[in-house]
Structures are given as C-alpha cells and as structure tokens.
Amino acid sequence: MSDPLRQELLDIFVGRATRRYGLSEINQLQHALQSAALAEADDAPPTTVLAALLHDVGHMIHELGEDPASRGVDDVHEELGAQWLARRFGPEVSEPVRLHVTAKRYLCTVESDYFSKLAPDSVRSLKLQGGLMSPDEVEAFRANPHHAEAVRLRRYDEEAKDPHARTPDFDHYLRHVPALRRI
C-alpha cells in the first residue's frame, strides 16, 4: 500500500522541484537534498533533517510563478511552507521552516560577516523580507523556542548551493516521515 503523504512529497519535490533555485546553478530538488545532507552530516535530529529537506516547499506550492522576488514580490514561502507542513507534521518540523527567513534577518543583524555569505538572490530577497532586525525583533526572535533550530536550518540553507555536491536521493530522507507525521 502506498503512503499518500510520501506520494504528495514526491509529486512536489520530484515533480515540481526541477526548476532552477534562484540565481544558483542548482535546482530546488538539489538544494533540498543538499540542505538535508548537511543536516544529517551535522547529526541534527530527524525533525531538523526533514525540516531542512522541506524548508522551501512554499516556493513550490504558491501560484506566483518562478522567481517572484525579481518582480519585487515576497512570496512568503516560509509561511506557506510552514502552514502546509503544520498540517502534516509537528512544530519541530514546521516552526524552523516558518522561522528560516527570520533567521536570515537575525544572522545578518548579529553576525558581522553573515551578509557577505549570502547568495545574490538571498540579498535581493532580504530587502523584501524586512532587512536587518531592530533590537526588539532580535529579542523576540531569541525568545522563540524554535529559534536555535531555525538558525541551524538557515546555515544549511545558505551552504546548500553546490552544483557538484553528491547527496543521497529523496527516498533516503523520506524514511523519517512515518515517525514524524501527524496522525
């Protein structure tokens, strides 16, 4: 018997994630696999590995076309993705996804060299996403119980853009789905 959630994930990531990822030389699926591979290599818990794999699902479920940021539109993919994930998984998976854009803003604010690590498309989208944080925003972010995993996820996200990286396939990471899915 086939698992409907597994099939839904395959339809989205294998079926729709073959378009280019922003301005990088990889596609959405490669980016997702690299993010999950980095999390796994870092001995992250299965919830974080799955969040890393699925963190950009919002880019693939909106109806705004490819690269809305180039048209000055914030696709709020982190919110769309987190809402989609929250219906299927617990907050340990959905909340780091919801916060991974906020984590980018946070890291650019609190680490002097983080901005220089951003890819050109991340720099462009940062402006649409609110730019640097105010001191109150920094404090509120740090008070969120999922902020540390969101920062961890953000670091994987930024590093996962290597056109030559080799990773396990999508099914390798889907092994986490049965234990983490909402019933």
Rosetta constraint file for C-alpha pairs under 8 A:
AtomPair CA 2 CA 6 HARMONIC 7.85 0.50
AtomPair CA 2 CA 7 HARMONIC 7.49 0.50
AtomPair CA 3 CA 7 HARMONIC 6.33 0.50
AtomPair CA 4 CA 8 HARMONIC 6.08 0.50
AtomPair CA 5 CA 9 HARMONIC 6.17 0.50
AtomPair CA 6 CA 10 HARMONIC 6.19 0.50
AtomPair CA 6 CA 174 HARMONIC 7.15 0.50
AtomPair CA 6 CA 177 HARMONIC 7.59 0.50
AtomPair CA 7 CA 11 HARMONIC 6.04 0.50
AtomPair CA 8 CA 12 HARMONIC 6.32 0.50
AtomPair CA 9 CA 13 HARMONIC 5.97 0.50
AtomPair CA 9 CA 14 HARMONIC 7.90 0.50
AtomPair CA 10 CA 14 HARMONIC 5.16 0.50
AtomPair CA 10 CA 15 HARMONIC 6.69 0.50
AtomPair CA 10 CA 170 HARMONIC 7.99 0.50
AtomPair CA 11 CA 15 HARMONIC 4.71 0.50
AtomPair CA 11 CA 16 HARMONIC 6.90 0.50
AtomPair CA 12 CA 16 HARMONIC 5.07 0.50
AtomPair CA 12 CA 17 HARMONIC 6.57 0.50
AtomPair CA 12 CA 57 HARMONIC 7.82 0.50
AtomPair CA 12 CA 60 HARMONIC 6.91 0.50
AtomPair CA 12 CA 61 HARMONIC 7.92 0.50
AtomPair CA 13 CA 17 HARMONIC 4.75 0.50
AtomPair CA 13 CA 18 HARMONIC 7.73 0.50
AtomPair CA 13 CA 28 HARMONIC 7.76 0.50
AtomPair CA 13 CA 29 HARMONIC 5.96 0.50
AtomPair CA 13 CA 57 HARMONIC 7.92 0.50
AtomPair CA 14 CA 18 HARMONIC 6.98 0.50
AtomPair CA 14 CA 29 HARMONIC 6.86 0.50
AtomPair CA 16 CA 60 HARMONIC 6.63 0.50
AtomPair CA 17 CA 27 HARMONIC 6.64 0.50
AtomPair CA 17 CA 28 HARMONIC 4.75 0.50
AtomPair CA 17 CA 29 HARMONIC 4.97 0.50
AtomPair CA 17 CA 60 HARMONIC 6.88 0.50
AtomPair CA 18 CA 27 HARMONIC 5.34 0.50
AtomPair CA 18 CA 28 HARMONIC 5.94 0.50
AtomPair CA 18 CA 29 HARMONIC 6.02 0.50
AtomPair CA 19 CA 27 HARMONIC 5.24 0.50
AtomPair CA 19 CA 28 HARMONIC 6.28 0.50
AtomPair CA 20 CA 24 HARMONIC 7.16 0.50
AtomPair CA 20 CA 25 HARMONIC 7.00 0.50
AtomPair CA 20 CA 26 HARMONIC 5.79 0.50
AtomPair CA 20 CA 27 HARMONIC 4.02 0.50
AtomPair CA 20 CA 28 HARMONIC 6.19 0.50
AtomPair CA 21 CA 25 HARMONIC 7.30 0.50
AtomPair CA 21 CA 26 HARMONIC 5.77 0.50
AtomPair CA 21 CA 27 HARMONIC 4.56 0.50
AtomPair CA 21 CA 28 HARMONIC 4.92 0.50
AtomPair CA 21 CA 31 HARMONIC 7.20 0.50
AtomPair CA 22 CA 67 HARMONIC 6.45 0.50
AtomPair CA 22 CA 121 HARMONIC 6.04 0.50
AtomPair CA 23 CA 120 HARMONIC 7.14 0.50
AtomPair CA 23 CA 121 HARMONIC 5.89 0.50
AtomPair CA 24 CA 119 HARMONIC 7.89 0.50
AtomPair CA 24 CA 161 HARMONIC 6.59 0.50
AtomPair CA 25 CA 161 HARMONIC 7.46 0.50
AtomPair CA 25 CA 162 HARMONIC 7.67 0.50
AtomPair CA 25 CA 163 HARMONIC 5.84 0.50
AtomPair CA 26 CA 30 HARMONIC 6.07 0.50
AtomPair CA 26 CA 31 HARMONIC 6.68 0.50
AtomPair CA 26 CA 161 HARMONIC 6.51 0.50
AtomPair CA 26 CA 162 HARMONIC 7.16 0.50
AtomPair CA 26 CA 163 HARMONIC 5.48 0.50
AtomPair CA 27 CA 31 HARMONIC 6.26 0.50
AtomPair CA 28 CA 32 HARMONIC 6.13 0.50
AtomPair CA 28 CA 56 HARMONIC 7.96 0.50
AtomPair CA 29 CA 33 HARMONIC 6.13 0.50
AtomPair CA 30 CA 34 HARMONIC 6.02 0.50
AtomPair CA 30 CA 161 HARMONIC 8.00 0.50
AtomPair CA 31 CA 35 HARMONIC 6.08 0.50
AtomPair CA 31 CA 157 HARMONIC 7.75 0.50
AtomPair CA 31 CA 160 HARMONIC 5.51 0.50
AtomPair CA 31 CA 161 HARMONIC 5.99 0.50
AtomPair CA 32 CA 36 HARMONIC 6.28 0.50
AtomPair CA 32 CA 52 HARMONIC 6.78 0.50
AtomPair CA 32 CA 53 HARMONIC 4.66 0.50
AtomPair CA 32 CA 54 HARMONIC 6.52 0.50
AtomPair CA 32 CA 55 HARMONIC 7.50 0.50
AtomPair CA 32 CA 56 HARMONIC 7.46 0.50
AtomPair CA 32 CA 160 HARMONIC 7.72 0.50
AtomPair CA 33 CA 37 HARMONIC 6.03 0.50
AtomPair CA 33 CA 53 HARMONIC 5.96 0.50
AtomPair CA 33 CA 167 HARMONIC 6.32 0.50
AtomPair CA 33 CA 168 HARMONIC 7.25 0.50
AtomPair CA 33 CA 169 HARMONIC 7.14 0.50
AtomPair CA 33 CA 170 HARMONIC 6.73 0.50
AtomPair CA 34 CA 38 HARMONIC 6.10 0.50
AtomPair CA 34 CA 53 HARMONIC 7.95 0.50
AtomPair CA 34 CA 160 HARMONIC 5.03 0.50
AtomPair CA 34 CA 161 HARMONIC 7.45 0.50
AtomPair CA 34 CA 165 HARMONIC 7.23 0.50
AtomPair CA 34 CA 166 HARMONIC 7.87 0.50
AtomPair CA 34 CA 167 HARMONIC 6.29 0.50
AtomPair CA 35 CA 39 HARMONIC 6.33 0.50
AtomPair CA 35 CA 49 HARMONIC 7.97 0.50
AtomPair CA 35 CA 52 HARMONIC 5.27 0.50
AtomPair CA 35 CA 53 HARMONIC 5.98 0.50
AtomPair CA 35 CA 153 HARMONIC 7.93 0.50
AtomPair CA 35 CA 156 HARMONIC 5.17 0.50
AtomPair CA 35 CA 157 HARMONIC 5.59 0.50
AtomPair CA 35 CA 159 HARMONIC 7.56 0.50
AtomPair CA 35 CA 160 HARMONIC 5.21 0.50
AtomPair CA 36 CA 40 HARMONIC 6.09 0.50
AtomPair CA 36 CA 49 HARMONIC 5.08 0.50
AtomPair CA 36 CA 50 HARMONIC 6.78 0.50
AtomPair CA 36 CA 51 HARMONIC 7.87 0.50
AtomPair CA 36 CA 52 HARMONIC 4.92 0.50
AtomPair CA 36 CA 53 HARMONIC 4.72 0.50
AtomPair CA 36 CA 156 HARMONIC 7.83 0.50
AtomPair CA 36 CA 173 HARMONIC 7.51 0.50
AtomPair CA 37 CA 41 HARMONIC 6.04 0.50
AtomPair CA 37 CA 49 HARMONIC 7.69 0.50
AtomPair CA 37 CA 167 HARMONIC 6.25 0.50
AtomPair CA 37 CA 168 HARMONIC 7.36 0.50
AtomPair CA 38 CA 42 HARMONIC 6.14 0.50
AtomPair CA 38 CA 156 HARMONIC 5.97 0.50
AtomPair CA 38 CA 160 HARMONIC 7.61 0.50
AtomPair CA 39 CA 43 HARMONIC 6.46 0.50
AtomPair CA 39 CA 44 HARMONIC 5.30 0.50
AtomPair CA 39 CA 48 HARMONIC 6.89 0.50
AtomPair CA 39 CA 49 HARMONIC 5.26 0.50
AtomPair CA 39 CA 52 HARMONIC 6.81 0.50
AtomPair CA 39 CA 153 HARMONIC 7.64 0.50
AtomPair CA 39 CA 156 HARMONIC 6.63 0.50
AtomPair CA 40 CA 44 HARMONIC 5.67 0.50
AtomPair CA 40 CA 45 HARMONIC 7.86 0.50
AtomPair CA 40 CA 49 HARMONIC 5.98 0.50
AtomPair CA 44 CA 48 HARMONIC 5.92 0.50
AtomPair CA 44 CA 49 HARMONIC 6.27 0.50
AtomPair CA 45 CA 49 HARMONIC 6.38 0.50
AtomPair CA 46 CA 50 HARMONIC 6.06 0.50
AtomPair CA 46 CA 176 HARMONIC 6.35 0.50
AtomPair CA 47 CA 51 HARMONIC 6.08 0.50
AtomPair CA 47 CA 92 HARMONIC 5.91 0.50
AtomPair CA 47 CA 93 HARMONIC 5.27 0.50
AtomPair CA 47 CA 176 HARMONIC 7.92 0.50
AtomPair CA 47 CA 180 HARMONIC 7.15 0.50
AtomPair CA 48 CA 52 HARMONIC 5.92 0.50
AtomPair CA 48 CA 92 HARMONIC 7.41 0.50
AtomPair CA 48 CA 93 HARMONIC 6.40 0.50
AtomPair CA 48 CA 96 HARMONIC 7.85 0.50
AtomPair CA 48 CA 149 HARMONIC 7.07 0.50
AtomPair CA 48 CA 153 HARMONIC 7.16 0.50
AtomPair CA 49 CA 53 HARMONIC 6.25 0.50
AtomPair CA 49 CA 173 HARMONIC 7.64 0.50
AtomPair CA 50 CA 54 HARMONIC 6.13 0.50
AtomPair CA 50 CA 93 HARMONIC 6.69 0.50
AtomPair CA 50 CA 173 HARMONIC 6.92 0.50
AtomPair CA 50 CA 174 HARMONIC 7.85 0.50
AtomPair CA 50 CA 176 HARMONIC 6.97 0.50
AtomPair CA 50 CA 177 HARMONIC 7.79 0.50
AtomPair CA 51 CA 55 HARMONIC 5.39 0.50
AtomPair CA 51 CA 93 HARMONIC 4.95 0.50
AtomPair CA 51 CA 94 HARMONIC 6.85 0.50
AtomPair CA 51 CA 96 HARMONIC 6.86 0.50
AtomPair CA 51 CA 97 HARMONIC 6.22 0.50
AtomPair CA 51 CA 153 HARMONIC 7.54 0.50
AtomPair CA 52 CA 97 HARMONIC 7.84 0.50
AtomPair CA 52 CA 153 HARMONIC 5.92 0.50
AtomPair CA 52 CA 156 HARMONIC 7.28 0.50
AtomPair CA 52 CA 157 HARMONIC 7.31 0.50
AtomPair CA 53 CA 173 HARMONIC 7.60 0.50
AtomPair CA 54 CA 97 HARMONIC 7.89 0.50
AtomPair CA 55 CA 78 HARMONIC 7.37 0.50
AtomPair CA 55 CA 81 HARMONIC 6.94 0.50
AtomPair CA 55 CA 97 HARMONIC 5.06 0.50
AtomPair CA 55 CA 100 HARMONIC 7.85 0.50
AtomPair CA 56 CA 60 HARMONIC 7.36 0.50
AtomPair CA 56 CA 77 HARMONIC 6.72 0.50
AtomPair CA 56 CA 78 HARMONIC 7.00 0.50
AtomPair CA 56 CA 81 HARMONIC 6.63 0.50
AtomPair CA 56 CA 97 HARMONIC 7.80 0.50
AtomPair CA 57 CA 61 HARMONIC 6.50 0.50
AtomPair CA 57 CA 77 HARMONIC 7.34 0.50
AtomPair CA 57 CA 80 HARMONIC 7.98 0.50
AtomPair CA 57 CA 81 HARMONIC 5.19 0.50
AtomPair CA 58 CA 62 HARMONIC 6.28 0.50
AtomPair CA 58 CA 76 HARMONIC 7.64 0.50
AtomPair CA 58 CA 77 HARMONIC 4.10 0.50
AtomPair CA 58 CA 78 HARMONIC 6.10 0.50
AtomPair CA 58 CA 79 HARMONIC 7.32 0.50
AtomPair CA 58 CA 80 HARMONIC 4.95 0.50
AtomPair CA 58 CA 81 HARMONIC 3.94 0.50
AtomPair CA 58 CA 82 HARMONIC 7.66 0.50
AtomPair CA 58 CA 84 HARMONIC 7.84 0.50
AtomPair CA 59 CA 75 HARMONIC 7.34 0.50
AtomPair CA 59 CA 77 HARMONIC 5.27 0.50
AtomPair CA 59 CA 81 HARMONIC 7.67 0.50
AtomPair CA 61 CA 80 HARMONIC 7.77 0.50
AtomPair CA 61 CA 81 HARMONIC 7.87 0.50
AtomPair CA 62 CA 75 HARMONIC 7.54 0.50
AtomPair CA 62 CA 77 HARMONIC 7.64 0.50
AtomPair CA 62 CA 80 HARMONIC 7.61 0.50
AtomPair CA 64 CA 68 HARMONIC 6.28 0.50
AtomPair CA 64 CA 75 HARMONIC 7.19 0.50
AtomPair CA 67 CA 71 HARMONIC 7.53 0.50
AtomPair CA 68 CA 72 HARMONIC 6.62 0.50
AtomPair CA 68 CA 73 HARMONIC 5.15 0.50
AtomPair CA 68 CA 74 HARMONIC 6.74 0.50
AtomPair CA 68 CA 75 HARMONIC 6.54 0.50
AtomPair CA 69 CA 73 HARMONIC 4.81 0.50
AtomPair CA 69 CA 74 HARMONIC 5.71 0.50
AtomPair CA 69 CA 75 HARMONIC 7.30 0.50
AtomPair CA 69 CA 124 HARMONIC 7.25 0.50
AtomPair CA 69 CA 125 HARMONIC 6.00 0.50
AtomPair CA 69 CA 128 HARMONIC 7.59 0.50
AtomPair CA 70 CA 124 HARMONIC 7.91 0.50
AtomPair CA 72 CA 128 HARMONIC 7.12 0.50
AtomPair CA 73 CA 128 HARMONIC 7.17 0.50
AtomPair CA 74 CA 125 HARMONIC 7.12 0.50
AtomPair CA 74 CA 128 HARMONIC 5.73 0.50
AtomPair CA 74 CA 129 HARMONIC 6.68 0.50
AtomPair CA 76 CA 80 HARMONIC 6.43 0.50
AtomPair CA 77 CA 81 HARMONIC 5.71 0.50
AtomPair CA 78 CA 82 HARMONIC 5.93 0.50
AtomPair CA 78 CA 97 HARMONIC 5.93 0.50
AtomPair CA 78 CA 98 HARMONIC 4.79 0.50
AtomPair CA 78 CA 99 HARMONIC 7.03 0.50
AtomPair CA 78 CA 100 HARMONIC 6.98 0.50
AtomPair CA 78 CA 101 HARMONIC 6.66 0.50
AtomPair CA 79 CA 83 HARMONIC 6.07 0.50
AtomPair CA 79 CA 97 HARMONIC 7.98 0.50
AtomPair CA 79 CA 98 HARMONIC 5.40 0.50
AtomPair CA 80 CA 84 HARMONIC 6.18 0.50
AtomPair CA 81 CA 85 HARMONIC 6.00 0.50
AtomPair CA 81 CA 94 HARMONIC 7.72 0.50
AtomPair CA 81 CA 97 HARMONIC 7.01 0.50
AtomPair CA 81 CA 98 HARMONIC 7.14 0.50
AtomPair CA 82 CA 86 HARMONIC 5.86 0.50
AtomPair CA 82 CA 94 HARMONIC 4.75 0.50
AtomPair CA 82 CA 95 HARMONIC 6.46 0.50
AtomPair CA 82 CA 97 HARMONIC 5.67 0.50
AtomPair CA 82 CA 98 HARMONIC 4.94 0.50
AtomPair CA 83 CA 87 HARMONIC 6.63 0.50
AtomPair CA 83 CA 94 HARMONIC 7.33 0.50
AtomPair CA 84 CA 88 HARMONIC 7.05 0.50
AtomPair CA 85 CA 89 HARMONIC 5.66 0.50
AtomPair CA 85 CA 90 HARMONIC 7.86 0.50
AtomPair CA 85 CA 93 HARMONIC 7.27 0.50
AtomPair CA 85 CA 94 HARMONIC 5.32 0.50
AtomPair CA 86 CA 90 HARMONIC 5.89 0.50
AtomPair CA 86 CA 91 HARMONIC 6.47 0.50
AtomPair CA 86 CA 93 HARMONIC 7.75 0.50
AtomPair CA 86 CA 94 HARMONIC 5.35 0.50
AtomPair CA 87 CA 182 HARMONIC 7.33 0.50
AtomPair CA 88 CA 181 HARMONIC 5.62 0.50
AtomPair CA 88 CA 182 HARMONIC 5.23 0.50
AtomPair CA 89 CA 93 HARMONIC 6.28 0.50
AtomPair CA 89 CA 94 HARMONIC 6.80 0.50
AtomPair CA 89 CA 180 HARMONIC 6.05 0.50
AtomPair CA 89 CA 181 HARMONIC 4.52 0.50
AtomPair CA 89 CA 182 HARMONIC 4.86 0.50
AtomPair CA 90 CA 94 HARMONIC 6.40 0.50
AtomPair CA 90 CA 180 HARMONIC 7.14 0.50
AtomPair CA 90 CA 181 HARMONIC 7.06 0.50
AtomPair CA 90 CA 182 HARMONIC 6.43 0.50
AtomPair CA 91 CA 95 HARMONIC 5.09 0.50
AtomPair CA 91 CA 96 HARMONIC 7.96 0.50
AtomPair CA 92 CA 96 HARMONIC 6.97 0.50
AtomPair CA 92 CA 146 HARMONIC 7.57 0.50
AtomPair CA 93 CA 97 HARMONIC 6.92 0.50
AtomPair CA 94 CA 98 HARMONIC 6.22 0.50
AtomPair CA 95 CA 99 HARMONIC 6.14 0.50
AtomPair CA 95 CA 146 HARMONIC 6.39 0.50
AtomPair CA 95 CA 150 HARMONIC 7.61 0.50
AtomPair CA 96 CA 100 HARMONIC 5.86 0.50
AtomPair CA 96 CA 146 HARMONIC 6.05 0.50
AtomPair CA 96 CA 147 HARMONIC 7.05 0.50
AtomPair CA 96 CA 149 HARMONIC 5.82 0.50
AtomPair CA 96 CA 150 HARMONIC 4.19 0.50
AtomPair CA 96 CA 151 HARMONIC 7.98 0.50
AtomPair CA 96 CA 153 HARMONIC 6.91 0.50
AtomPair CA 97 CA 150 HARMONIC 6.82 0.50
AtomPair CA 97 CA 153 HARMONIC 7.84 0.50
AtomPair CA 99 CA 103 HARMONIC 5.95 0.50
AtomPair CA 99 CA 146 HARMONIC 7.90 0.50
AtomPair CA 99 CA 147 HARMONIC 7.10 0.50
AtomPair CA 99 CA 150 HARMONIC 5.60 0.50
AtomPair CA 100 CA 104 HARMONIC 6.42 0.50
AtomPair CA 100 CA 150 HARMONIC 5.11 0.50
AtomPair CA 100 CA 151 HARMONIC 6.76 0.50
AtomPair CA 100 CA 153 HARMONIC 6.60 0.50
AtomPair CA 100 CA 154 HARMONIC 5.43 0.50
AtomPair CA 101 CA 105 HARMONIC 6.56 0.50
AtomPair CA 101 CA 129 HARMONIC 7.50 0.50
AtomPair CA 101 CA 154 HARMONIC 7.58 0.50
AtomPair CA 102 CA 106 HARMONIC 6.09 0.50
AtomPair CA 102 CA 141 HARMONIC 7.80 0.50
AtomPair CA 103 CA 107 HARMONIC 6.00 0.50
AtomPair CA 103 CA 147 HARMONIC 7.39 0.50
AtomPair CA 103 CA 150 HARMONIC 6.03 0.50
AtomPair CA 103 CA 151 HARMONIC 5.26 0.50
AtomPair CA 103 CA 154 HARMONIC 6.28 0.50
AtomPair CA 104 CA 108 HARMONIC 6.14 0.50
AtomPair CA 104 CA 126 HARMONIC 7.82 0.50
AtomPair CA 104 CA 151 HARMONIC 7.60 0.50
AtomPair CA 104 CA 154 HARMONIC 6.41 0.50
AtomPair CA 105 CA 109 HARMONIC 6.25 0.50
AtomPair CA 105 CA 126 HARMONIC 7.03 0.50
AtomPair CA 105 CA 130 HARMONIC 7.55 0.50
AtomPair CA 105 CA 131 HARMONIC 6.07 0.50
AtomPair CA 105 CA 132 HARMONIC 5.32 0.50
AtomPair CA 105 CA 133 HARMONIC 6.15 0.50
AtomPair CA 106 CA 110 HARMONIC 6.17 0.50
AtomPair CA 106 CA 132 HARMONIC 6.99 0.50
AtomPair CA 106 CA 133 HARMONIC 6.23 0.50
AtomPair CA 106 CA 138 HARMONIC 6.39 0.50
AtomPair CA 106 CA 141 HARMONIC 7.73 0.50
AtomPair CA 107 CA 111 HARMONIC 5.47 0.50
AtomPair CA 107 CA 114 HARMONIC 6.17 0.50
AtomPair CA 107 CA 115 HARMONIC 7.84 0.50
AtomPair CA 107 CA 151 HARMONIC 7.69 0.50
AtomPair CA 108 CA 112 HARMONIC 6.86 0.50
AtomPair CA 108 CA 113 HARMONIC 7.65 0.50
AtomPair CA 108 CA 114 HARMONIC 5.28 0.50
AtomPair CA 108 CA 115 HARMONIC 5.12 0.50
AtomPair CA 108 CA 132 HARMONIC 6.41 0.50
AtomPair CA 109 CA 132 HARMONIC 5.35 0.50
AtomPair CA 109 CA 133 HARMONIC 6.01 0.50
AtomPair CA 111 CA 115 HARMONIC 7.98 0.50
AtomPair CA 113 CA 117 HARMONIC 7.04 0.50
AtomPair CA 114 CA 118 HARMONIC 6.99 0.50
AtomPair CA 115 CA 123 HARMONIC 7.69 0.50
AtomPair CA 117 CA 158 HARMONIC 7.69 0.50
AtomPair CA 118 CA 122 HARMONIC 5.68 0.50
AtomPair CA 118 CA 123 HARMONIC 6.08 0.50
AtomPair CA 118 CA 158 HARMONIC 6.77 0.50
AtomPair CA 119 CA 123 HARMONIC 6.40 0.50
AtomPair CA 119 CA 158 HARMONIC 7.58 0.50
AtomPair CA 120 CA 124 HARMONIC 6.35 0.50
AtomPair CA 121 CA 125 HARMONIC 6.13 0.50
AtomPair CA 122 CA 126 HARMONIC 5.90 0.50
AtomPair CA 123 CA 127 HARMONIC 6.96 0.50
AtomPair CA 124 CA 128 HARMONIC 7.17 0.50
AtomPair CA 125 CA 129 HARMONIC 6.11 0.50
AtomPair CA 126 CA 130 HARMONIC 6.40 0.50
AtomPair CA 126 CA 131 HARMONIC 5.22 0.50
AtomPair CA 127 CA 131 HARMONIC 4.79 0.50
AtomPair CA 133 CA 137 HARMONIC 5.54 0.50
AtomPair CA 133 CA 138 HARMONIC 6.10 0.50
AtomPair CA 134 CA 138 HARMONIC 6.32 0.50
AtomPair CA 135 CA 139 HARMONIC 6.28 0.50
AtomPair CA 136 CA 140 HARMONIC 6.15 0.50
AtomPair CA 137 CA 141 HARMONIC 6.03 0.50
AtomPair CA 138 CA 142 HARMONIC 6.22 0.50
AtomPair CA 139 CA 143 HARMONIC 6.28 0.50
AtomPair CA 140 CA 144 HARMONIC 6.66 0.50
AtomPair CA 141 CA 147 HARMONIC 6.34 0.50
AtomPair CA 142 CA 147 HARMONIC 6.02 0.50
AtomPair CA 142 CA 148 HARMONIC 7.98 0.50
AtomPair CA 143 CA 147 HARMONIC 7.54 0.50
AtomPair CA 146 CA 150 HARMONIC 6.23 0.50
AtomPair CA 147 CA 151 HARMONIC 6.19 0.50
AtomPair CA 148 CA 152 HARMONIC 6.23 0.50
AtomPair CA 149 CA 153 HARMONIC 5.99 0.50
AtomPair CA 150 CA 154 HARMONIC 6.04 0.50
AtomPair CA 151 CA 155 HARMONIC 6.33 0.50
AtomPair CA 152 CA 156 HARMONIC 6.63 0.50
AtomPair CA 153 CA 157 HARMONIC 6.11 0.50
AtomPair CA 154 CA 158 HARMONIC 6.22 0.50
AtomPair CA 155 CA 159 HARMONIC 6.32 0.50
AtomPair CA 156 CA 160 HARMONIC 6.00 0.50
AtomPair CA 168 CA 172 HARMONIC 6.06 0.50
AtomPair CA 168 CA 173 HARMONIC 7.97 0.50
AtomPair CA 169 CA 173 HARMONIC 7.46 0.50
AtomPair CA 170 CA 174 HARMONIC 6.46 0.50
AtomPair CA 171 CA 175 HARMONIC 6.70 0.50
AtomPair CA 173 CA 177 HARMONIC 7.95 0.50
AtomPair CA 176 CA 180 HARMONIC 6.39 0.50
AtomPair CA 177 CA 181 HARMONIC 5.64 0.50
